[in-house]
Each structure stands twice: as structure tokens, then as C-alpha cells.
Amino acid sequence: MAQSRDDDQLAGRLVAVAALGLVLIIPPLLTQFDRPDRVFGVPVLWAYLYIVWAVVIGLVAVLGGRSR
């Protein structure tokens, strides 16, 4: 029984991370970063997308590492 509850909690957390990732890449938010400025030679929009991608992967890794 405890295994099922742990799996349900993990699934819920993974859904929350997916929802966060989706919210961070919706077009109204992306337009805030679509400008000609550059960060270390990379356009701001691309830097933002890579940071969001890395954060989502990091969160999934942390949750997956704690699950068992």
C-alpha cells in the first residue's frame, strides 16, 4: 500500500514539473525574452529556453533520484 502512495506522489510531482515547464514556455511569457540583447553572445530568448530546459531536467532528476 505504501508503494502505491509513493508512486502516486511521484506521479503528481512529475505532473507539476511538466505543468511548470509548460507555463514557462507559453508564448505570452516568451515574448518578454524576445529582444535583440545577448547574454554571453547568445540571444536572450535562447538563453531563457535553455535555462528552463535545464531546470526542468534537473527537477525531474532530483525527483527521480529521491523516489527509490
mmCIF file of the N, C-alpha and C atoms, coordinates in Angstrom:
data_MODEL
# 
_entry.id   MODEL 
# 
loop_
_atom_site.group_PDB 
_atom_site.id 
_atom_site.type_symbol 
_atom_site.label_atom_id 
_atom_site.label_alt_id 
_atom_site.label_comp_id 
_atom_site.label_asym_id 
_atom_site.label_entity_id 
_atom_site.label_seq_id 
_atom_site.pdbx_PDB_ins_code 
_atom_site.Cartn_x 
_atom_site.Cartn_y 
_atom_site.Cartn_z 
_atom_site.occupancy 
_atom_site.B_iso_or_equiv 
_atom_site.pdbx_formal_charge 
_atom_site.auth_seq_id 
_atom_site.auth_comp_id 
_atom_site.auth_asym_id 
_atom_site.auth_atom_id 
_atom_site.pdbx_PDB_model_num 
ATOM 1   N N  . MET A 1 1  ? 0.807  -1.180 0.000   1.00 0.00 ? 1  MET A N  1 
ATOM 2   C CA . MET A 1 1  ? 0.000  0.000  0.000   1.00 0.00 ? 1  MET A CA 1 
ATOM 3   C C  . MET A 1 1  ? 0.862  1.260  0.000   1.00 0.00 ? 1  MET A C  1 
ATOM 4   N N  . ALA A 1 2  ? 1.933  1.265  0.766   1.00 0.00 ? 2  ALA A N  1 
ATOM 5   C CA . ALA A 1 2  ? 2.804  2.438  0.836   1.00 0.00 ? 2  ALA A CA 1 
ATOM 6   C C  . ALA A 1 2  ? 3.480  2.687  -0.507  1.00 0.00 ? 2  ALA A C  1 
ATOM 7   N N  . GLN A 1 3  ? 3.788  1.616  -1.222  1.00 0.00 ? 3  GLN A N  1 
ATOM 8   C CA . GLN A 1 3  ? 4.430  1.747  -2.540  1.00 0.00 ? 3  GLN A CA 1 
ATOM 9   C C  . GLN A 1 3  ? 3.510  2.496  -3.507  1.00 0.00 ? 3  GLN A C  1 
ATOM 10  N N  . SER A 1 4  ? 2.236  2.182  -3.475  1.00 0.00 ? 4  SER A N  1 
ATOM 11  C CA . SER A 1 4  ? 1.272  2.830  -4.354  1.00 0.00 ? 4  SER A CA 1 
ATOM 12  C C  . SER A 1 4  ? 1.160  4.323  -4.040  1.00 0.00 ? 4  SER A C  1 
ATOM 13  N N  . ARG A 1 5  ? 1.152  4.662  -2.750  1.00 0.00 ? 5  ARG A N  1 
ATOM 14  C CA . ARG A 1 5  ? 1.054  6.068  -2.363  1.00 0.00 ? 5  ARG A CA 1 
ATOM 15  C C  . ARG A 1 5  ? 2.305  6.831  -2.800  1.00 0.00 ? 5  ARG A C  1 
ATOM 16  N N  . ASP A 1 6  ? 3.475  6.213  -2.663  1.00 0.00 ? 6  ASP A N  1 
ATOM 17  C CA . ASP A 1 6  ? 4.718  6.852  -3.104  1.00 0.00 ? 6  ASP A CA 1 
ATOM 18  C C  . ASP A 1 6  ? 4.708  7.073  -4.613  1.00 0.00 ? 6  ASP A C  1 
ATOM 19  N N  . ASP A 1 7  ? 4.226  6.071  -5.353  1.00 0.00 ? 7  ASP A N  1 
ATOM 20  C CA . ASP A 1 7  ? 4.139  6.215  -6.806  1.00 0.00 ? 7  ASP A CA 1 
ATOM 21  C C  . ASP A 1 7  ? 3.168  7.325  -7.196  1.00 0.00 ? 7  ASP A C  1 
ATOM 22  N N  . ASP A 1 8  ? 2.062  7.431  -6.466  1.00 0.00 ? 8  ASP A N  1 
ATOM 23  C CA . ASP A 1 8  ? 1.094  8.490  -6.744  1.00 0.00 ? 8  ASP A CA 1 
ATOM 24  C C  . ASP A 1 8  ? 1.690  9.864  -6.456  1.00 0.00 ? 8  ASP A C  1 
ATOM 25  N N  . GLN A 1 9  ? 2.441  9.980  -5.375  1.00 0.00 ? 9  GLN A N  1 
ATOM 26  C CA . GLN A 1 9  ? 3.078  11.255 -5.054  1.00 0.00 ? 9  GLN A CA 1 
ATOM 27  C C  . GLN A 1 9  ? 4.114  11.622 -6.107  1.00 0.00 ? 9  GLN A C  1 
ATOM 28  N N  . LEU A 1 10 ? 4.900  10.641 -6.539  1.00 0.00 ? 10 LEU A N  1 
ATOM 29  C CA . LEU A 1 10 ? 5.906  10.898 -7.576  1.00 0.00 ? 10 LEU A CA 1 
ATOM 30  C C  . LEU A 1 10 ? 5.229  11.325 -8.865  1.00 0.00 ? 10 LEU A C  1 
ATOM 31  N N  . ALA A 1 11 ? 4.165  10.636 -9.233  1.00 0.00 ? 11 ALA A N  1 
ATOM 32  C CA . ALA A 1 11 ? 3.446  10.993 -10.460 1.00 0.00 ? 11 ALA A CA 1 
ATOM 33  C C  . ALA A 1 11 ? 2.886  12.411 -10.356 1.00 0.00 ? 11 ALA A C  1 
ATOM 34  N N  . GLY A 1 12 ? 2.346  12.758 -9.217  1.00 0.00 ? 12 GLY A N  1 
ATOM 35  C CA . GLY A 1 12 ? 1.815  14.106 -9.029  1.00 0.00 ? 12 GLY A CA 1 
ATOM 36  C C  . GLY A 1 12 ? 2.896  15.161 -9.130  1.00 0.00 ? 12 GLY A C  1 
ATOM 37  N N  . ARG A 1 13 ? 4.037  14.883 -8.556  1.00 0.00 ? 13 ARG A N  1 
ATOM 38  C CA . ARG A 1 13 ? 5.149  15.848 -8.625  1.00 0.00 ? 13 ARG A CA 1 
ATOM 39  C C  . ARG A 1 13 ? 5.677  15.986 -10.050 1.00 0.00 ? 13 ARG A C  1 
ATOM 40  N N  . LEU A 1 14 ? 5.744  14.874 -10.770 1.00 0.00 ? 14 LEU A N  1 
ATOM 41  C CA . LEU A 1 14 ? 6.204  14.937 -12.156 1.00 0.00 ? 14 LEU A CA 1 
ATOM 42  C C  . LEU A 1 14 ? 5.210  15.709 -13.023 1.00 0.00 ? 14 LEU A C  1 
ATOM 43  N N  . VAL A 1 15 ? 3.931  15.542 -12.757 1.00 0.00 ? 15 VAL A N  1 
ATOM 44  C CA . VAL A 1 15 ? 2.918  16.318 -13.483 1.00 0.00 ? 15 VAL A CA 1 
ATOM 45  C C  . VAL A 1 15 ? 3.092  17.808 -13.169 1.00 0.00 ? 15 VAL A C  1 
ATOM 46  N N  . ALA A 1 16 ? 3.382  18.125 -11.915 1.00 0.00 ? 16 ALA A N  1 
ATOM 47  C CA . ALA A 1 16 ? 3.598  19.528 -11.530 1.00 0.00 ? 16 ALA A CA 1 
ATOM 48  C C  . ALA A 1 16 ? 4.818  20.111 -12.246 1.00 0.00 ? 16 ALA A C  1 
ATOM 49  N N  . VAL A 1 17 ? 5.880  19.333 -12.368 1.00 0.00 ? 17 VAL A N  1 
ATOM 50  C CA . VAL A 1 17 ? 7.079  19.808 -13.076 1.00 0.00 ? 17 VAL A CA 1 
ATOM 51  C C  . VAL A 1 17 ? 6.761  20.017 -14.554 1.00 0.00 ? 17 VAL A C  1 
ATOM 52  N N  . ALA A 1 18 ? 6.010  19.097 -15.147 1.00 0.00 ? 18 ALA A N  1 
ATOM 53  C CA . ALA A 1 18 ? 5.617  19.248 -16.554 1.00 0.00 ? 18 ALA A CA 1 
ATOM 54  C C  . ALA A 1 18 ? 4.756  20.495 -16.739 1.00 0.00 ? 18 ALA A C  1 
ATOM 55  N N  . ALA A 1 19 ? 3.831  20.734 -15.815 1.00 0.00 ? 19 ALA A N  1 
ATOM 56  C CA . ALA A 1 19 ? 2.984  21.925 -15.898 1.00 0.00 ? 19 ALA A CA 1 
ATOM 57  C C  . ALA A 1 19 ? 3.819  23.192 -15.761 1.00 0.00 ? 19 ALA A C  1 
ATOM 58  N N  . LEU A 1 20 ? 4.787  23.175 -14.845 1.00 0.00 ? 20 LEU A N  1 
ATOM 59  C CA . LEU A 1 20 ? 5.679  24.322 -14.689 1.00 0.00 ? 20 LEU A CA 1 
ATOM 60  C C  . LEU A 1 20 ? 6.446  24.584 -15.981 1.00 0.00 ? 20 LEU A C  1 
ATOM 61  N N  . GLY A 1 21 ? 6.988  23.521 -16.571 1.00 0.00 ? 21 GLY A N  1 
ATOM 62  C CA . GLY A 1 21 ? 7.708  23.672 -17.833 1.00 0.00 ? 21 GLY A CA 1 
ATOM 63  C C  . GLY A 1 21 ? 6.829  24.239 -18.930 1.00 0.00 ? 21 GLY A C  1 
ATOM 64  N N  . LEU A 1 22 ? 5.584  23.786 -18.973 1.00 0.00 ? 22 LEU A N  1 
ATOM 65  C CA . LEU A 1 22 ? 4.652  24.283 -19.975 1.00 0.00 ? 22 LEU A CA 1 
ATOM 66  C C  . LEU A 1 22 ? 4.346  25.762 -19.755 1.00 0.00 ? 22 LEU A C  1 
ATOM 67  N N  . VAL A 1 23 ? 4.106  26.137 -18.523 1.00 0.00 ? 23 VAL A N  1 
ATOM 68  C CA . VAL A 1 23 ? 3.806  27.538 -18.214 1.00 0.00 ? 23 VAL A CA 1 
ATOM 69  C C  . VAL A 1 23 ? 4.993  28.442 -18.557 1.00 0.00 ? 23 VAL A C  1 
ATOM 70  N N  . LEU A 1 24 ? 6.198  27.951 -18.328 1.00 0.00 ? 24 LEU A N  1 
ATOM 71  C CA . LEU A 1 24 ? 7.387  28.777 -18.587 1.00 0.00 ? 24 LEU A CA 1 
ATOM 72  C C  . LEU A 1 24 ? 7.682  28.972 -20.068 1.00 0.00 ? 24 LEU A C  1 
ATOM 73  N N  . ILE A 1 25 ? 7.043  28.169 -20.951 1.00 0.00 ? 25 ILE A N  1 
ATOM 74  C CA . ILE A 1 25 ? 7.315  28.329 -22.381 1.00 0.00 ? 25 ILE A CA 1 
ATOM 75  C C  . ILE A 1 25 ? 6.092  28.759 -23.185 1.00 0.00 ? 25 ILE A C  1 
ATOM 76  N N  . ILE A 1 26 ? 5.045  29.236 -22.503 1.00 0.00 ? 26 ILE A N  1 
ATOM 77  C CA . ILE A 1 26 ? 3.890  29.726 -23.261 1.00 0.00 ? 26 ILE A CA 1 
ATOM 78  C C  . ILE A 1 26 ? 4.261  31.038 -23.952 1.00 0.00 ? 26 ILE A C  1 
ATOM 79  N N  . PRO A 1 27 ? 3.686  31.261 -25.127 1.00 0.00 ? 27 PRO A N  1 
ATOM 80  C CA . PRO A 1 27 ? 4.069  32.441 -25.915 1.00 0.00 ? 27 PRO A CA 1 
ATOM 81  C C  . PRO A 1 27 ? 3.991  33.788 -25.202 1.00 0.00 ? 27 PRO A C  1 
ATOM 82  N N  . PRO A 1 28 ? 2.978  34.086 -24.375 1.00 0.00 ? 28 PRO A N  1 
ATOM 83  C CA . PRO A 1 28 ? 2.998  35.411 -23.730 1.00 0.00 ? 28 PRO A CA 1 
ATOM 84  C C  . PRO A 1 28 ? 4.239  35.633 -22.858 1.00 0.00 ? 28 PRO A C  1 
ATOM 85  N N  . LEU A 1 29 ? 4.719  34.596 -22.221 1.00 0.00 ? 29 LEU A N  1 
ATOM 86  C CA . LEU A 1 29 ? 5.921  34.741 -21.400 1.00 0.00 ? 29 LEU A CA 1 
ATOM 87  C C  . LEU A 1 29 ? 7.169  34.803 -22.274 1.00 0.00 ? 29 LEU A C  1 
ATOM 88  N N  . LEU A 1 30 ? 7.182  34.043 -23.352 1.00 0.00 ? 30 LEU A N  1 
ATOM 89  C CA . LEU A 1 30 ? 8.346  34.060 -24.243 1.00 0.00 ? 30 LEU A CA 1 
ATOM 90  C C  . LEU A 1 30 ? 8.564  35.424 -24.885 1.00 0.00 ? 30 LEU A C  1 
ATOM 91  N N  . THR A 1 31 ? 7.484  36.150 -25.138 1.00 0.00 ? 31 THR A N  1 
ATOM 92  C CA . THR A 1 31 ? 7.648  37.465 -25.761 1.00 0.00 ? 31 THR A CA 1 
ATOM 93  C C  . THR A 1 31 ? 8.409  38.436 -24.857 1.00 0.00 ? 31 THR A C  1 
ATOM 94  N N  . GLN A 1 32 ? 8.408  38.189 -23.549 1.00 0.00 ? 32 GLN A N  1 
ATOM 95  C CA . GLN A 1 32 ? 9.168  39.036 -22.630 1.00 0.00 ? 32 GLN A CA 1 
ATOM 96  C C  . GLN A 1 32 ? 10.677 38.894 -22.854 1.00 0.00 ? 32 GLN A C  1 
ATOM 97  N N  . PHE A 1 33 ? 11.095 37.763 -23.399 1.00 0.00 ? 33 PHE A N  1 
ATOM 98  C CA . PHE A 1 33 ? 12.522 37.497 -23.586 1.00 0.00 ? 33 PHE A CA 1 
ATOM 99  C C  . PHE A 1 33 ? 12.955 37.607 -25.049 1.00 0.00 ? 33 PHE A C  1 
ATOM 100 N N  . ASP A 1 34 ? 12.033 37.917 -25.937 1.00 0.00 ? 34 ASP A N  1 
ATOM 101 C CA . ASP A 1 34 ? 12.349 38.032 -27.355 1.00 0.00 ? 34 ASP A CA 1 
ATOM 102 C C  . ASP A 1 34 ? 12.794 39.458 -27.653 1.00 0.00 ? 34 ASP A C  1 
ATOM 103 N N  . ARG A 1 35 ? 14.065 39.708 -27.429 1.00 0.00 ? 35 ARG A N  1 
ATOM 104 C CA . ARG A 1 35 ? 14.645 41.024 -27.688 1.00 0.00 ? 35 ARG A CA 1 
ATOM 105 C C  . ARG A 1 35 ? 16.031 40.851 -28.310 1.00 0.00 ? 35 ARG A C  1 
ATOM 106 N N  . PRO A 1 36 ? 16.562 41.888 -28.892 1.00 0.00 ? 36 PRO A N  1 
ATOM 107 C CA . PRO A 1 36 ? 17.845 41.757 -29.593 1.00 0.00 ? 36 PRO A CA 1 
ATOM 108 C C  . PRO A 1 36 ? 19.070 41.663 -28.672 1.00 0.00 ? 36 PRO A C  1 
ATOM 109 N N  . ASP A 1 37 ? 18.889 41.812 -27.364 1.00 0.00 ? 37 ASP A N  1 
ATOM 110 C CA . ASP A 1 37 ? 20.028 41.736 -26.443 1.00 0.00 ? 37 ASP A CA 1 
ATOM 111 C C  . ASP A 1 37 ? 20.633 40.336 -26.455 1.00 0.00 ? 37 ASP A C  1 
ATOM 112 N N  . ARG A 1 38 ? 21.868 40.257 -25.964 1.00 0.00 ? 38 ARG A N  1 
ATOM 113 C CA . ARG A 1 38 ? 22.556 38.971 -25.918 1.00 0.00 ? 38 ARG A CA 1 
ATOM 114 C C  . ARG A 1 38 ? 23.129 38.741 -24.530 1.00 0.00 ? 38 ARG A C  1 
ATOM 115 N N  . VAL A 1 39 ? 23.173 37.469 -24.126 1.00 0.00 ? 39 VAL A N  1 
ATOM 116 C CA . VAL A 1 39 ? 23.769 37.046 -22.866 1.00 0.00 ? 39 VAL A CA 1 
ATOM 117 C C  . VAL A 1 39 ? 24.909 36.107 -23.224 1.00 0.00 ? 39 VAL A C  1 
ATOM 118 N N  . PHE A 1 40 ? 26.137 36.505 -22.964 1.00 0.00 ? 40 PHE A N  1 
ATOM 119 C CA . PHE A 1 40 ? 27.322 35.735 -23.353 1.00 0.00 ? 40 PHE A CA 1 
ATOM 120 C C  . PHE A 1 40 ? 27.305 35.380 -24.835 1.00 0.00 ? 40 PHE A C  1 
ATOM 121 N N  . GLY A 1 41 ? 26.832 36.285 -25.653 1.00 0.00 ? 41 GLY A N  1 
ATOM 122 C CA . GLY A 1 41 ? 26.802 36.084 -27.090 1.00 0.00 ? 41 GLY A CA 1 
ATOM 123 C C  . GLY A 1 41 ? 25.615 35.296 -27.599 1.00 0.00 ? 41 GLY A C  1 
ATOM 124 N N  . VAL A 1 42 ? 24.727 34.886 -26.707 1.00 0.00 ? 42 VAL A N  1 
ATOM 125 C CA . VAL A 1 42 ? 23.553 34.101 -27.079 1.00 0.00 ? 42 VAL A CA 1 
ATOM 126 C C  . VAL A 1 42 ? 22.330 34.995 -26.939 1.00 0.00 ? 42 VAL A C  1 
ATOM 127 N N  . PRO A 1 43 ? 21.413 34.949 -27.912 1.00 0.00 ? 43 PRO A N  1 
ATOM 128 C CA . PRO A 1 43 ? 20.200 35.759 -27.768 1.00 0.00 ? 43 PRO A CA 1 
ATOM 129 C C  . PRO A 1 43 ? 19.461 35.427 -26.462 1.00 0.00 ? 43 PRO A C  1 
ATOM 130 N N  . VAL A 1 44 ? 18.845 36.426 -25.864 1.00 0.00 ? 44 VAL A N  1 
ATOM 131 C CA . VAL A 1 44 ? 18.178 36.271 -24.565 1.00 0.00 ? 44 VAL A CA 1 
ATOM 132 C C  . VAL A 1 44 ? 17.122 35.173 -24.622 1.00 0.00 ? 44 VAL A C  1 
ATOM 133 N N  . LEU A 1 45 ? 16.363 35.104 -25.705 1.00 0.00 ? 45 LEU A N  1 
ATOM 134 C CA . LEU A 1 45 ? 15.314 34.084 -25.822 1.00 0.00 ? 45 LEU A CA 1 
ATOM 135 C C  . LEU A 1 45 ? 15.897 32.681 -25.758 1.00 0.00 ? 45 LEU A C  1 
ATOM 136 N N  . TRP A 1 46 ? 16.975 32.448 -26.470 1.00 0.00 ? 46 TRP A N  1 
ATOM 137 C CA . TRP A 1 46 ? 17.595 31.114 -26.463 1.00 0.00 ? 46 TRP A CA 1 
ATOM 138 C C  . TRP A 1 46 ? 18.192 30.792 -25.105 1.00 0.00 ? 46 TRP A C  1 
ATOM 139 N N  . ALA A 1 47 ? 18.797 31.778 -24.465 1.00 0.00 ? 47 ALA A N  1 
ATOM 140 C CA . ALA A 1 47 ? 19.340 31.557 -23.119 1.00 0.00 ? 47 ALA A CA 1 
ATOM 141 C C  . ALA A 1 47 ? 18.216 31.186 -22.158 1.00 0.00 ? 47 ALA A C  1 
ATOM 142 N N  . TYR A 1 48 ? 17.096 31.891 -22.223 1.00 0.00 ? 48 TYR A N  1 
ATOM 143 C CA . TYR A 1 48 ? 15.947 31.593 -21.369 1.00 0.00 ? 48 TYR A CA 1 
ATOM 144 C C  . TYR A 1 48 ? 15.446 30.167 -21.617 1.00 0.00 ? 48 TYR A C  1 
ATOM 145 N N  . LEU A 1 49 ? 15.295 29.796 -22.879 1.00 0.00 ? 49 LEU A N  1 
ATOM 146 C CA . LEU A 1 49 ? 14.799 28.451 -23.191 1.00 0.00 ? 49 LEU A CA 1 
ATOM 147 C C  . LEU A 1 49 ? 15.745 27.365 -22.676 1.00 0.00 ? 49 LEU A C  1 
ATOM 148 N N  . TYR A 1 50 ? 17.040 27.558 -22.819 1.00 0.00 ? 50 TYR A N  1 
ATOM 149 C CA . TYR A 1 50 ? 17.997 26.573 -22.315 1.00 0.00 ? 50 TYR A CA 1 
ATOM 150 C C  . TYR A 1 50 ? 17.979 26.500 -20.790 1.00 0.00 ? 50 TYR A C  1 
ATOM 151 N N  . ILE A 1 51 ? 17.809 27.630 -20.135 1.00 0.00 ? 51 ILE A N  1 
ATOM 152 C CA . ILE A 1 51 ? 17.742 27.626 -18.668 1.00 0.00 ? 51 ILE A CA 1 
ATOM 153 C C  . ILE A 1 51 ? 16.487 26.898 -18.198 1.00 0.00 ? 51 ILE A C  1 
ATOM 154 N N  . VAL A 1 52 ? 15.350 27.173 -18.834 1.00 0.00 ? 52 VAL A N  1 
ATOM 155 C CA . VAL A 1 52 ? 14.109 26.478 -18.478 1.00 0.00 ? 52 VAL A CA 1 
ATOM 156 C C  . VAL A 1 52 ? 14.266 24.980 -18.696 1.00 0.00 ? 52 VAL A C  1 
ATOM 157 N N  . TRP A 1 53 ? 14.846 24.603 -19.817 1.00 0.00 ? 53 TRP A N  1 
ATOM 158 C CA . TRP A 1 53 ? 15.060 23.195 -20.145 1.00 0.00 ? 53 TRP A CA 1 
ATOM 159 C C  . TRP A 1 53 ? 15.940 22.527 -19.085 1.00 0.00 ? 53 TRP A C  1 
ATOM 160 N N  . ALA A 1 54 ? 17.010 23.179 -18.701 1.00 0.00 ? 54 ALA A N  1 
ATOM 161 C CA . ALA A 1 54 ? 17.921 22.621 -17.700 1.00 0.00 ? 54 ALA A CA 1 
ATOM 162 C C  . ALA A 1 54 ? 17.248 22.516 -16.330 1.00 0.00 ? 54 ALA A C  1 
ATOM 163 N N  . VAL A 1 55 ? 16.448 23.499 -15.964 1.00 0.00 ? 55 VAL A N  1 
ATOM 164 C CA . VAL A 1 55 ? 15.755 23.460 -14.671 1.00 0.00 ? 55 VAL A CA 1 
ATOM 165 C C  . VAL A 1 55 ? 14.747 22.311 -14.637 1.00 0.00 ? 55 VAL A C  1 
ATOM 166 N N  . VAL A 1 56 ? 13.996 22.142 -15.710 1.00 0.00 ? 56 VAL A N  1 
ATOM 167 C CA . VAL A 1 56 ? 13.008 21.053 -15.751 1.00 0.00 ? 56 VAL A CA 1 
ATOM 168 C C  . VAL A 1 56 ? 13.715 19.698 -15.676 1.00 0.00 ? 56 VAL A C  1 
ATOM 169 N N  . ILE A 1 57 ? 14.792 19.525 -16.416 1.00 0.00 ? 57 ILE A N  1 
ATOM 170 C CA . ILE A 1 57 ? 15.533 18.265 -16.365 1.00 0.00 ? 57 ILE A CA 1 
ATOM 171 C C  . ILE A 1 57 ? 16.121 18.056 -14.972 1.00 0.00 ? 57 ILE A C  1 
ATOM 172 N N  . GLY A 1 58 ? 16.654 19.108 -14.359 1.00 0.00 ? 58 GLY A N  1 
ATOM 173 C CA . GLY A 1 58 ? 17.198 18.999 -13.009 1.00 0.00 ? 58 GLY A CA 1 
ATOM 174 C C  . GLY A 1 58 ? 16.135 18.595 -11.994 1.00 0.00 ? 58 GLY A C  1 
ATOM 175 N N  . LEU A 1 59 ? 14.947 19.190 -12.086 1.00 0.00 ? 59 LEU A N  1 
ATOM 176 C CA . LEU A 1 59 ? 13.868 18.834 -11.180 1.00 0.00 ? 59 LEU A CA 1 
ATOM 177 C C  . LEU A 1 59 ? 13.432 17.381 -11.347 1.00 0.00 ? 59 LEU A C  1 
ATOM 178 N N  . VAL A 1 60 ? 13.340 16.922 -12.583 1.00 0.00 ? 60 VAL A N  1 
ATOM 179 C CA . VAL A 1 60 ? 12.984 15.520 -12.838 1.00 0.00 ? 60 VAL A CA 1 
ATOM 180 C C  . VAL A 1 60 ? 14.067 14.599 -12.284 1.00 0.00 ? 60 VAL A C  1 
ATOM 181 N N  . ALA A 1 61 ? 15.327 14.968 -12.440 1.00 0.00 ? 61 ALA A N  1 
ATOM 182 C CA . ALA A 1 61 ? 16.418 14.151 -11.908 1.00 0.00 ? 61 ALA A CA 1 
ATOM 183 C C  . ALA A 1 61 ? 16.380 14.081 -10.391 1.00 0.00 ? 61 ALA A C  1 
ATOM 184 N N  . VAL A 1 62 ? 16.110 15.204 -9.750  1.00 0.00 ? 62 VAL A N  1 
ATOM 185 C CA . VAL A 1 62 ? 16.025 15.222 -8.273  1.00 0.00 ? 62 VAL A CA 1 
ATOM 186 C C  . VAL A 1 62 ? 14.854 14.374 -7.816  1.00 0.00 ? 62 VAL A C  1 
ATOM 187 N N  . LEU A 1 63 ? 13.708 14.527 -8.445  1.00 0.00 ? 63 LEU A N  1 
ATOM 188 C CA . LEU A 1 63 ? 12.546 13.737 -8.051  1.00 0.00 ? 63 LEU A CA 1 
ATOM 189 C C  . LEU A 1 63 ? 12.755 12.256 -8.332  1.00 0.00 ? 63 LEU A C  1 
ATOM 190 N N  . GLY A 1 64 ? 13.368 11.926 -9.432  1.00 0.00 ? 64 GLY A N  1 
ATOM 191 C CA . GLY A 1 64 ? 13.633 10.532 -9.763  1.00 0.00 ? 64 GLY A CA 1 
ATOM 192 C C  . GLY A 1 64 ? 14.666 9.907  -8.839  1.00 0.00 ? 64 GLY A C  1 
ATOM 193 N N  . GLY A 1 65 ? 15.629 10.688 -8.421  1.00 0.00 ? 65 GLY A N  1 
ATOM 194 C CA . GLY A 1 65 ? 16.667 10.183 -7.532  1.00 0.00 ? 65 GLY A CA 1 
ATOM 195 C C  . GLY A 1 65 ? 16.135 9.934  -6.114  1.00 0.00 ? 65 GLY A C  1 
ATOM 196 N N  . ARG A 1 66 ? 15.159 10.717 -5.713  1.00 0.00 ? 66 ARG A N  1 
ATOM 197 C CA . ARG A 1 66 ? 14.583 10.563 -4.376  1.00 0.00 ? 66 ARG A CA 1 
ATOM 198 C C  . ARG A 1 66 ? 13.501 9.507  -4.306  1.00 0.00 ? 66 ARG A C  1 
ATOM 199 N N  . SER A 1 67 ? 13.022 9.064  -5.462  1.00 0.00 ? 67 SER A N  1 
ATOM 200 C CA . SER A 1 67 ? 11.838 8.209  -5.468  1.00 0.00 ? 67 SER A CA 1 
ATOM 201 C C  . SER A 1 67 ? 12.097 6.806  -4.907  1.00 0.00 ? 67 SER A C  1 
ATOM 202 N N  . ARG A 1 68 ? 13.296 6.282  -5.011  1.00 0.00 ? 68 ARG A N  1 
ATOM 203 C CA . ARG A 1 68 ? 13.543 4.902  -4.540  1.00 0.00 ? 68 ARG A CA 1 
ATOM 204 C C  . ARG A 1 68 ? 14.690 4.876  -3.576  1.00 0.00 ? 68 ARG A C  1 
# 
